[in-house]
Amino acid sequence: MESLNLTEEMLQAEINQAREAAKIADSQDLRAQSVYYDSQARQVVINLTNGSTFFCPTDLIEGLTNAADEDLKEIEITPCKEGLHWENLDI
């Protein structure tokens, strides 16, 4: 198997290319912009990059039905902005 010999310049060029591709995808694809848990309504509220808002009751999300409010509040958007994650719940 042939090994890759990337120079620092080649590596930086690939990083820059990946960042540019991510910018294009962010501008064209629908992604999560912010998220929070509404404990009064027991629902996840996701604000999307196109200005719309998505509400979803936690009872409809696998693994969240019996989760405590304290754990549900610890919601974060994944780095690709296409998913959600609850560290304490391992979801």
C-alpha positions, -999 to +999 in steps of 0.1 A: +000+000+000+013+034-010+017+059+018+005+095+014+032+122+017+013+154+022+033+186+026+021+213+049+010+233+019-010+204+005-026+198+038-035+235+043-050+235+007-072+206+016-083+222+048-092+254+030-111+234+003-131+216+030-139+249+048-151+264+015-173+234+008-188+236+043-196+273+038-214+265+005-233+237+022-242+259+051-256+285+027-276+261+006-288+233+030-313+236+058-295+234+091-300+240+128-290+275+139-300+272+176-319+248+198-333+247+233-356+226+255-390+241+265-397+224+298-432+239+301-443+223+268-418+193+271-406+199+236-374+206+217-374+239+198-351+241+168-345+274+150-334+267+114-311+286+091-340+296+068-358+314+096-383+287+104-388+270+138-394+233+144-411+221+176-411+185+186-425+169+217-398+149+236-423+120+238-419+115+201-381+113+202-367+078+209-348+078+241-362+111+255-397+099+267-387+094+303-357+118+305-355+144+332-359+181+324-324+187+337-309+163+312-331+175+283-319+211+289-284+199+281-291+198+243-265+208+217-263+210+179-237+186+164-208+203+146-222+196+111-254+213+123-275+184+110-282+167+143-288+171+180-270+155+210-276+150+247-243+141+263-258+131+296-283+108+279-258+094+253-282+103+225 
